[in-house]
């Protein structure tokens, strides 16, 4: 039994665990966004284009294609085997569409905004042939000025990526890759349809090192069917042996009401809340013992990694890619379903389906279909929730200076609720009013704490949950 487990009040944990709450990869969450008309979208883009001060940029590219379906996946993806007759014409058309959308950002780039971060996600970006990857990358370099120290990253699948492709990515300037590992246990892998051996993953990482890719990330998931604390321990031991530079240790989001592919999972073999608690605490302990720093809710990084540095200089942020660097940058999403976060202005999300997206871009249309213009209250709470998830604290003095409010008056209702959470040991409030999330109980129940400050949720959601559109917190 873990030391932290013995120090944790299980009665309090049971009181708050197992409820449906948002993960707050954005605030407000997409559940509260709406379809936007042409005038609204044009107004948002114009406001961002002419806002002051101008912000440098981050670019996210969504490549939706995969060869095989992973049952746990909640991403927007399209399964197209390489032997499919649809593959070549669809991929060609999509690459042309995404290049058109990048060209459409030229007005943004011509304002002198430097591109400081590029992230390719999916789907599986390396599903595209190397020459297609190069065509898209060259389009980016034609439109934007890329900072010499830009972080340029791509998600890769160790089952399909080759050493030659990794070497090609490095020649193009890529300096970070992220591997979807999830779990090393064969029973779990077979059940979720993601079979990849330890040797294959280790070899892929060795190839990354050999070609000069500086940072390697692993995505791991706990809480899936057939996982136990013992299988998780083995997965973490194997992960530490390979020694990636950063690790995302995600709680499995089981939402079969929204994700049809999850309906084939064996719900009878899902671990219960207390088993998942042990898995979470096990990860925290083993990664710390291996020298990783704990970043935010569910990330770990070596002390010299960019993510750890971003935590120290407070440029860490939480978005749809998890915990990332690049705070203070406008995020432009391109590709089907991708999301733009125009700081202080709005969220915009592109049309989700691949072929309608291609049609819009061929017609020179606006790719976004929905989003949320940010109110003053949205911006205040967004900053607070980002502090909470990234640093496990809320600093009222920073919020007050930034937004010219009196924290105690503005959050009077929330502070009354927070007193109950403090009594239960989830938070501690200092004499200077700083709100600290406790370790380990508050960290485990971080989503409950954040729910107190989410104005779109029912005021009692922190205790009873919201709706089935969110996954369980623990």
Rosetta blueprint (number, residue, H / E / L):
1 X L
2 X L
3 X H
4 X H
5 X H
6 X H
7 X H
8 X L
9 X L
10 X H
11 X H
12 X H
13 X H
14 X H
15 X H
16 X H
17 X L
18 X L
19 X L
20 X E
21 X L
22 X L
23 X L
24 X L
25 X L
26 X L
27 X L
28 X L
29 X L
30 X H
31 X H
32 X H
33 X L
34 X E
35 X E
36 X L
37 X L
38 X H
39 X H
40 X H
41 X H
42 X H
43 X H
44 X H
45 X H
46 X H
47 X H
48 X H
49 X H
50 X L
51 X L
52 X L
53 X L
54 X L
55 X L
56 X L
57 X E
58 X E
59 X E
60 X E
61 X E
62 X E
63 X E
64 X L
65 X E
66 X E
67 X L
68 X L
69 X L
70 X L
71 X L
72 X L
73 X L
74 X L
75 X L
76 X L
77 X L
78 X E
79 X E
80 X L
81 X L
82 X L
83 X L
84 X L
85 X L
86 X H
87 X H
88 X H
89 X H
90 X H
91 X H
92 X H
93 X H
94 X H
95 X H
96 X H
97 X H
98 X H
99 X H
100 X H
101 X H
102 X H
103 X H
104 X L
105 X L
106 X H
107 X H
108 X H
109 X H
110 X L
111 X L
112 X L
113 X L
114 X E
115 X E
116 X E
117 X E
118 X E
119 X E
120 X E
121 X E
122 X E
123 X L
124 X L
125 X H
126 X H
127 X H
128 X L
129 X L
130 X H
131 X H
132 X H
133 X H
134 X H
135 X H
136 X H
137 X H
138 X H
139 X H
140 X H
141 X H
142 X H
143 X H
144 X L
145 X E
146 X E
147 X E
148 X E
149 X E
150 X E
151 X E
152 X E
153 X E
154 X E
155 X E
156 X E
157 X L
158 X L
159 X L
160 X L
161 X L
162 X L
163 X H
164 X H
165 X H
166 X H
167 X H
168 X H
169 X H
170 X H
171 X H
172 X H
173 X L
174 X L
175 X L
176 X E
177 X E
178 X E
179 X E
180 X E
181 X E
182 X E
183 X L
184 X L
185 X L
186 X H
187 X H
188 X H
189 X H
190 X H
191 X H
192 X H
193 X L
194 X L
195 X L
196 X L
197 X L
198 X H
199 X H
200 X H
201 X H
202 X H
203 X H
204 X H
205 X H
206 X H
207 X H
208 X H
209 X H
210 X H
211 X H
212 X L
213 X L
214 X L
215 X E
216 X E
217 X E
218 X E
219 X E
220 X E
221 X E
222 X E
223 X L
224 X L
225 X L
226 X L
227 X L
228 X L
229 X H
230 X H
231 X H
232 X H
233 X H
234 X H
235 X H
236 X H
237 X H
238 X H
239 X H
240 X H
241 X H
242 X H
243 X L
244 X L
245 X L
246 X E
247 X E
248 X E
249 X E
250 X E
251 X E
252 X L
253 X L
254 X L
255 X L
256 X L
257 X L
258 X L
259 X L
260 X H
261 X H
262 X H
263 X H
264 X H
265 X L
266 X L
267 X H
268 X H
269 X H
270 X L
271 X L
272 X L
273 X H
274 X H
275 X H
276 X H
277 X H
278 X H
279 X H
280 X H
281 X H
282 X H
283 X H
284 X H
285 X H
286 X H
287 X H
288 X H
289 X H
290 X L
291 X L
292 X E
293 X E
294 X E
295 X E
296 X L
297 X L
298 X L
299 X E
300 X E
301 X E
302 X E
303 X L
304 X L
305 X L
306 X H
307 X H
308 X H
309 X H
310 X H
311 X H
312 X H
313 X L
314 X L
315 X L
316 X L
317 X E
318 X E
319 X E
320 X L
321 X L
322 X E
323 X E
324 X E
325 X L
326 X L
327 X L
328 X L
329 X L
330 X E
331 X E
332 X E
333 X E
334 X E
335 X L
336 X L
337 X L
338 X L
339 X E
340 X E
341 X E
342 X E
343 X L
344 X L
345 X L
346 X E
347 X E
348 X E
349 X E
350 X E
351 X L
352 X L
353 X L
354 X H
355 X H
356 X H
357 X H
358 X H
359 X H
360 X H
361 X H
362 X H
363 X L
364 X L
365 X L
366 X L
367 X L
368 X E
369 X E
370 X E
371 X E
372 X E
373 X E
374 X L
375 X L
376 X H
377 X H
378 X H
379 X H
380 X H
381 X H
382 X H
383 X H
384 X H
385 X H
386 X H
387 X H
388 X H
389 X H
390 X H
391 X H
392 X L
393 X E
394 X E
395 X L
396 X H
397 X H
398 X H
399 X H
400 X H
401 X H
402 X H
403 X H
404 X L
405 X L
406 X L
407 X H
408 X H
409 X H
410 X H
411 X L
412 X H
413 X H
414 X H
415 X H
416 X H
417 X H
418 X H
419 X H
420 X H
421 X H
422 X H
423 X H
424 X L
425 X L
426 X L
427 X E
428 X E
429 X E
430 X L
431 X L
432 X L
433 X L
434 X L
435 X E
436 X E
437 X E
438 X L
439 X L
440 X L
441 X H
442 X H
443 X H
444 X H
445 X L
446 X H
447 X H
448 X H
449 X H
450 X H
451 X H
452 X H
453 X L
454 X L
455 X L
456 X L
457 X L
458 X L
459 X L
460 X L
461 X H
462 X H
463 X H
464 X H
465 X L
466 X L
467 X L
468 X L
469 X L
470 X L
471 X L
472 X E
473 X L
474 X L
